[in-house]
Amino acid sequence: MLPENTAWPDMAQCAHRLGYTPRDAQLALSDIRARLGEVPFTFEANHEEQLRHLAEAAQALPAANSPASLRNAQSATEAALERRTNDAELWEQLGEIEAREGDYAEGIAAVERSLDFVPSRGPECWLLYGTLLAQQNKYEDAIAAFKRVSPFYSRADWAGHNLALCLDKLGRRDEAVAELKRVLAVKPDYSPSWLALGQLYEQMGRTNDAEQCYRGALTNHVNQVDDAVRLARFCASRHWFGPAVTNYAAAIELSPSDPVLRVEAGRVFAEFGRRDEAVQQYVAASELSPGQFLPHLQLGFELGRLGKPDLAEKEFRQALQLDANSIDARVGLGVALYDQKKMDDALKQFDGVLERNPQEATALRYVRLLRNRTPAP
């Protein structure tokens, strides 16, 4: 029985004490989406409807790892720690946020505070600790942390995978290969380890083994955003457009409200000549985060390449509102104006560019054309 006449905290007070923000809701939805991509959930009759509801809920929330979300989460966690300075869970939470922000030294310090309070912290804490140490090139310490992760933990494969990468960094390649094989023996559909093993084999000159591993990486289902992005980047670096698109699409499906991911995917689509698909990603990114500069800039460039200078002009002007000092946006605006025969306005923009950078090649070329009033080549 609960005690009577007790002033229980309301939901807002609980959220404050836990450092809970919309980012936590977004991360929870991402985990649920990943789990629904596995058997037996994929066989449920309403599987597609569940995915649709999840996607709608995710799109209604800010991206988990956007700068604004991370700042908000850090502020909320630090505020909660002011009240409960010995809360190991909150210190781990702060370490994860700082890791996402790229502040690895502070992240390590936060996780160590968590482990000081509760040395028997669970595998998630040790996995985070190892990852942070590896980012700081403390590979021996990272290996020790990864070995603390229970083999029965749901992400033990990720711990073993990272342990292998640390071994390789220390020049212990045979041990790294053996560790990756161990991971794959337990979880043969784990694409990141197939990819890493293939890369090691390639460096060792075992090209046939490497190709077999790459096939394993690309034929297995991926249900974690970071894993899908890692595979997509590798495929793009090899100019394997089909698999790159497939994995970027998988990553976007898992994290539909991430504008940074959509901009990255758009750049790859553009590189391979898929302009319309690139535009779709840039539009989505600009809608998800209207205050971000890069989606508007990239969208302006693609619209210009598609022969839509009027729409490109709009995007470049929006980009300049967000960053008035951007030379790229000002050059893009000048070209868009030139293509619309707005010669005086174009000249004004290019002159503005040259005031900031007198050697900017595109601006110099267009200024010469405009002074002579000749058509652009």
Protein Blocks (a to p, Z undefined) as FASTA:
>chain_A
ZZehiacddfklmmmmnopafklmmmmmmmmmmmmmpcfklmpmklmmmmmmmmmmmmmp
ccfkbmklmmmmmmmmmmmmmmmmmlmklmmmmmmmmmmnopaklmmmmmmmmmmmmmmb
cfklmmmmmmmmmmnopaklmmmmmmmpcfkbmklmmmmmmmmmmmmmnopamlmmmmmm
mmmmmmmmlmklmmmmmmmmmmnopamlmmmmmmmmmmpccfbfklmmmmmmmmmmnopa
klmmmmmmmmmmmmmmlmklmmmmmmmmmmnopamlmmmmmmmmmmmmmmbmklmmmmmm
mmmmnopaklmmmmmmmmmmmommlmklmmmmmmmmmmnopaklmmmmmmmmmmmmmmlm
klmmmmmmmmnopacZZ
